[in-house]
Amino acid sequence: MTHFFKKITTIACLILGLCATAAYADDGYAQAKKAFQQAEQTQHFFNTAYGYALFPTVGKGGFGVGAAYGKGKVYQGGRYRGDTSLTQVSFGFQFGGQAYSEVIFFKDQAAYKNFTSGSFEFGAQASAVAINVGANAQAGTTGNSVGAGQNTAAAYINGMTVFTVAKGGLMFEAALAGQTFTFEDK
């Protein structure tokens, strides 16, 4: 049994390494923002949110044990305020890998301060709305899925709301996991 857990741990470390490499390879903040702005569901949030965190590429993979990683930037009032990173480790039934973009909107100053406190974590109950943008886009595996032009009931929960856009890959998962974030002022 110990040999099995060593193999799973090794696989998870390799996946996390691949995720980190994928996240560093893409510096496409403008492209990711444009993709989210094309979706009708996020336009209201871009226009009214106190701020947002944008992750152009989050790499995620798993085989029993899963991991995800991405680097992002935090904006408040349309201005860049600092850097953030996303990490996630999950346990449960999961297999595959994918890359996606993620945006987190902050309703007000309190939610922004909570996120930028230095170390913030979404619990397992948190979910995202996966949106499709463009003809070749795929829905993500987390939360609800809506196509461009469709309306969604996305709303702030505890002052934040999350949207994702799949960039590629396929992952089947039924796991509970929370995302952990760090923040550094610019």
N, C-alpha and C positions, 0 to 999 in steps of 0.2 A: 504494500500500500504506500509506503514511504517513497518508493521509486516512482510511482504514479504521480504523487504530488510534486516531486522534483521536476518531472517532465512538464506538468501543467505550469509550474512557476517559471520554468525556462521559456516555454511558449509565450506566456504572458509578458515576460521581459522583452522577448524579441518583438512581439506585437507593439508594445509601448515604444520601443526604439524605432520601428517603422512609422508609427503614428507621429512621433516627434520629428522625424525626417520629413514626412509629408507636410507637416505644419510649417516647418521652417522654409520649405521649398517655395511656398506661395506667399508672395507679399502683395496680393491683389486686393487691398482694402477698397479701392475705388470700384473695382469690378464687383466685389461682394455687395457693397452698398447699393450699386446700381441694380443688381439682381433683386435685392429686397425691395427697393423703391418701385420696381416694376409691378410688384404684387399689390393689388388693391387693398389687401388685408393690412398691410404695414404702413400705408401712406398716412393714415390718421395718426399713428404712433410717431412717425418721423416729424409730423407737423406739431404735435402737442406734448411729446415727452420732455421731461426735464433733462434727460440725457440718455445715452445708450452705450453698450459695449458691443463691439463688432469683432467677430472671429472669422476671417476669410476662409480658413481651412482647419477643420478639426478632423484628425484621423482617429478612427475607432476600429478595433478588432477584438476578436475573442474566440476562444475554444475552451469552454467551461469557465475559465477566468478571462475577463475582458479588461481592456484598458482604452483610454482615449486621451488625447492631448491636443492642445491648440494654443496659439498665441494670439492676442487681440489688442485692441486699442479702445480706450474709454473716451467718450466725448460728452461734453456738457455745454448746452447752448450752442451747439454746432462747432465747438472748438475742442481740439485734441487736449486731453488732460493727463493722460498717463497710459502705461502699459499694463496688461492683465494676462494671466495665463489660466487655462482650464485644464484640470486633470480629473480623471474618473477611473475608478477601479470597480469592477462589478463581478459578482459571483452568481452563478445560476446557469440555466440552459441557454447557451448562446453559441453561435458559430458564424464565422465570416469576417468581413471587414468592409468599411465604407469611409468615405470622406464627405463632409458636409460643411456648410457655412452656418453660423449661428449669430443671431442678434438678440440682445437682452435690452428691453426698454425700461427706463426708470420713470415712474409716474411723477415723483416729486423729489425734493431735496433729501427727505428722510430715507427713501429707498436708495438714492444715489450714495449717500453717506454710508448706509449699511453695506452696500456692495464694495465701496472703496475703502472700507475700514482696514484692509490689509489681508484679511482671510475670511472669505465668505463661502458658504456651502448651501446648495439646494438639497433638500431632503429627497428621499425616494418617491414621495408623493408628487413632486413637481413634474410638470409635463410641458412639452413644447408643441406648437402648431407647426406641422411640416407643410410647406407650401411648394407648389410646382411653378416654376418660371421657365417659359420657353417650351418649344415643341419636344425637346429631348430630355427634359427634366424628369426625375423620378421622385416619388414621395419618400421621405425618410421613414425610419422605423419607429420613431418615438412620437407619441401623441397623435393628434388628429391630422389628417391630410386633406388639403384643399388645393384646388387648381387656381391659376391666375384668373382673376375675374369673378371667382366665387366669393361669396360673403362668408365670414366665419364669426363666431361669437367670442373671439379672443378678447380677453379682458385682463386687467391687472389683478394679480393675486399677491397679497402682501407688498403691493407697490411695484411689482415687476411682471413683465410678460416676455415670453421667449418664442422666437420663430426660428425654424431651420429650413435650409434648402439643400437637398442632396446634390452632391457633385459627382458621385460615382460609387460603384461597389454594391455589394448586396450582403446584408447581414440579417440573420434570423436570431431573435433574442426574446427571452422571457425572463429578464433579470431585474432585480431591484438595485439601483445604484444612484448615488448622488454626485453631482458635479461640484468640485471644489475650485475656488478662484483665488488668485493672489492679485494685488494691485500695487503698482509703484508710480508715484507722481513723475511727470516728465522732468 
